[in-house]
């Protein structure tokens, strides 16, 4: 059994994979096949990182708008849809600047 560095007897996943591979299998592949295999491993994401980032940003924007609508309707005593109007934000910023 392959041990990890701490000596606990619990092997890591990478070491188990390396240990389970046959030594002849690694030597049979030429460098070109290894390169293609390596590229395939890294480019096999279902949802790319940039798309994930875009989804998170959109969800944050939606949460901010919904939170502002609920807060303005609950605490501000106005209509929830008034949050989307520019006049409301002008009034709010004027209130902040005067206070």
C-alpha positions in Angstrom: 0.0 0.0 0.0 1.2 3.5 -0.8 1.5 5.8 2.2 1.2 9.6 2.2 3.9 11.9 3.6 2.4 12.1 7.0 2.8 8.4 7.4 -0.8 7.8 8.5 -1.3 5.0 6.1 -4.0 6.8 4.1 -2.9 7.1 0.5 -3.8 10.2 -1.5 -5.9 9.9 -4.6 -3.1 10.8 -6.9 -0.8 8.2 -5.5 -3.5 5.5 -5.7 -4.0 6.4 -9.4 -0.3 6.3 -10.1 0.0 3.0 -8.2 -2.9 1.4 -10.1 -1.6 2.3 -13.5 0.4 -0.3 -15.3 4.0 0.7 -15.8 3.9 -0.5 -19.5 0.9 1.7 -20.3 2.8 4.9 -19.6 5.7 3.9 -21.9 3.4 2.9 -24.8 1.9 6.4 -25.3 4.0 8.7 -27.4 4.5 12.4 -26.2 1.9 13.6 -28.8 -0.8 11.4 -27.3 0.1 12.5 -23.8 -0.1 16.1 -24.8 -3.6 15.6 -26.3 -4.8 13.7 -23.3 -3.5 16.4 -21.0 -5.3 19.1 -23.0 -8.5 17.1 -23.0 -8.3 16.8 -19.2 -8.0 20.5 -18.7 -10.5 21.6 -21.3 -13.3 19.3 -20.3 -15.2 21.7 -18.0 -18.9 21.7 -18.4 -19.3 25.3 -17.5 -16.2 27.5 -18.2 -15.0 29.7 -15.5 -15.9 33.0 -17.3 -19.4 31.8 -17.7 -19.6 30.9 -14.0 -18.3 34.4 -13.2 -20.9 36.0 -15.4 -23.7 33.9 -13.8 -22.6 34.9 -10.3 -22.4 38.6 -11.3 -25.9 38.5 -12.8 -27.3 36.7 -9.7 -25.7 39.3 -7.4 -27.2 42.2 -9.5 -30.6 40.5 -9.3 -30.3 40.0 -5.5 -29.3 43.7 -5.1 -32.3 44.9 -7.1 -34.8 42.6 -5.3 -33.3 43.6 -1.9 -33.6 47.3 -2.7 -37.2 46.8 -3.9 -38.2 44.9 -0.7 -36.3 47.4 1.5 -37.8 50.5 -0.1 -41.3 49.0 -0.1 -41.0 47.9 3.5 -38.9 50.5 5.3 -39.3 53.4 2.8 -43.0 53.3 2.6 -43.0 53.6 -1.2 -43.8 51.4 -4.2 -41.4 48.6 -4.9 -41.2 49.5 -8.6 -40.1 53.1 -7.7 -36.6 51.7 -6.9 -36.1 51.3 -10.7 -36.7 55.0 -11.3 -33.9 57.6 -11.4 -35.8 60.2 -9.5 -36.0 57.9 -6.4 -32.2 57.5 -6.4 -31.7 61.2 -6.9 -33.9 61.8 -3.8 -32.0 59.2 -1.8 -28.6 60.6 -2.7 -29.7 64.2 -1.9 -30.9 63.0 1.5 -27.5 61.4 2.2 -25.6 64.6 1.1 -27.7 66.9 3.3 -27.6 64.7 6.4 
